[in-house]
Amino acid sequence: MNQTLKRAFSGAIYVAIMWFGTSYSDLSRTILFSLITIISTYEMWKLRKGKKITFHFFYVWTLMLVLLLEVEIILFIFILTWTFDTFAYLVGVKLGKHKIMPSVSPKKSWEGFVGGFIFTLIAAYLSHSYFGFSSLRDPLIISAILPFTATLGDFIESHFKREAGVKDSGNFIPGHGGMLDRMDAFMITIPAIYLLKNLL
């Protein structure tokens, strides 16, 4: 199968499972994120095999904070994260010249980050009422913070992979790599939004 088609197909299945598993019921959300956390923990263990482990597992287990957030906020985070990732990639491919941290993640550029940031704000504006927000304040704050937390999560996982000398954390999702490769943007975002929600 063409690599692009395979990536698109498996990506669509991943999005559908994430959306349905999160929104169907509290039980399905608990099962989904428990499985994701178990798989991610195994992949992290493989990355750190023979190396010192400090906060690495804690970094993965923060995902379970998702169970303390309302479903609408989780789905909103999904939409914004996928929007940021998509447009940061597209803008970066077309315009990216100034790399953010080439020694860790050589493809990520400031141009891509700014493009993803702008489209994330737009997505928040267009979708905030659908997810039950009564005003623009909270969704715009979340959308302004999320590109930074998503990028930080990606850089942290990329650093772990470079230390392990591998391109992907695994091959769980065809064309996308391992579970950690798909969830890295959420590793910092979810605890950050959880803390932000309680502060707001």
N, C-alpha and C positions, 0 to 999 in steps of 0.2 A: 504494500500500500504506500502511495506517495506520503512522504514524511509530513508535509504540511496538512494533508487530509487526515492522516492518523492523529496528528496533534490537535486538530480542530474537533475531530470526532470524540477523542478521549476527554478533551477539555469540556465539551458540551455535556458529556455524561457526568463528569466531576461536578460541574455547576448544578446540574439537575439533582444529583444526590445530595449535595450540600444544601440546596434550597429546600427540597422536599423533606429531608431528614431533620432539618432545623425547624421547619414550620408545621410539620404534621402534628406532632404532639410533644409534650415534655419528655415522654419515654423515648421517642425516636431521637430527640435531640441529645439526650443523655447517652444513648447507645452509640450514636454517630460520633460524638466527640470523645467518648471513652475509647472507641476503636482507633480514631485518629491519633489520640494521645499515646496509645499502646504502640501503634506502628511507628510513630515519630520517635518514641523513646528507644525502640529497637534500632532505628536508623541512626539516632544519635550515639547509641552504644557502639555501633559499627564504626562510625566516624572517629570515636574517641578510643577505640580499642588499643590498648597498650599505652595510652596517654593519660595524663592527669585529668581527673574530672572534678570540677569545682561546682559552678552553678549551671552546668550544661543541662542536666536533667530538670532542674528547677525552671530553666528557660523554656523547656518543652511543656512542663506541667502547668504553666500559667494559662495554657489553653482552656483548662477546666473552669476558669473564671467565667467563661462564656455561659455557664449554667446559671449564673447569678444575674445575667442581663435579660431584659425583656426581648422576646422574639423579634419585635419590630426593629429594635436597635441593632440586633445581630444581622438581620437581613439588610439593614441600611449600611452597616459596615461592609457587608459582602459587596453590595453595589458600588460603594465608593472605592473599595480596594481593587476590585476588578476593573473599574473605570480608570483608576490611577495607573495600574499595571499596563493596561492596554495602550493608553495614550502616551504614557512615558516611553513605551517601547516604540510606538509608531513615530512619534516626534523625534525620539532619539535616533532612530534609523535614518530619518530624512535630514535632520538638522544637527545631530549631535557631533560636536567638535571638542568641547571642553569636558574632560572626564572628571568625575567627582572623586573617585578613589581607585585609579586603575590597577594598583597593586592587589586590591581585594576583588573588585568587580569591574573588569576592564570595559564592559559594554555600557555601563551607566554613565550618562552625561548630564550636565546641568541643564542643557536645552531640553532633554527628555523629562527631567524632573519638573521644570517650569511648565512644560506642556501638560504633563499629567496633573500637576497642581491646579492649573486653570480649569481643565475639564472635570476635575473632582469637585471644584466649587460649583460648576454649572450643574453637574449631576445632583448635588445636594439641593440646589435651588429648585430644580425641576421635580424632584421626587420627595421632598420633605413632607408635603401634605399627605401623600400616599401612605407614609409610614407613621402617621398620627402625630406629627409634631405640630403644636399649636402656634409656634412662631418660628422665625428663621434663626434666632439666636443660637440655640443649641446645635442644630444641624450644620450651621456655618462654622461654628467653633470646632466641631468634630471634623468637618471636611478640611479645615485649615491645619489641623494637627496630624491627621491621618497620613498624608504623604511623607511626613518626617518619620513617623513611627514605622510605616511600611518599609521605607527605605532602610532605616536602621536595622529592622529585623532581617531584611535581605542581606545586608552587609555582614551581620553577625554570622548568619548561616554560611555565607560565601567564605568567610574567614575560617570557619570550622572545616569546610570542604577543602580549602587550600592547604590547611595543616595536614589533612588526611591524604592529600594528593589525588583527589577524585573530582570529576566534573559534576556529578549528581550524587545526591544522598542515597539513591537507590533507583529501582526501575519499576516501582509500584504502578505508576500511571504512564502508559505508553506515550512516548513523545514529550513527556514533561519531567521525567525523572522520578524521584521519590516523593513520599508524602511531605517530608520537610521542605522540599523544593516548592511545593504548592502552598504550604502553610506558613512559610517563614514571615510573610508580611503581617500575619495575624499575631505572631508571638509577642511582639511589643505592643501592637495596636490594642488587643483585647484588654490586657491589664491597664493600659493607659486610659482607655475609654471607661473602664470600670471605675478607676479612681476619679476620672473627670466627672462621671455621672454622679458619684457620691459627693463630690465637692460642689457641683452645681445644684 
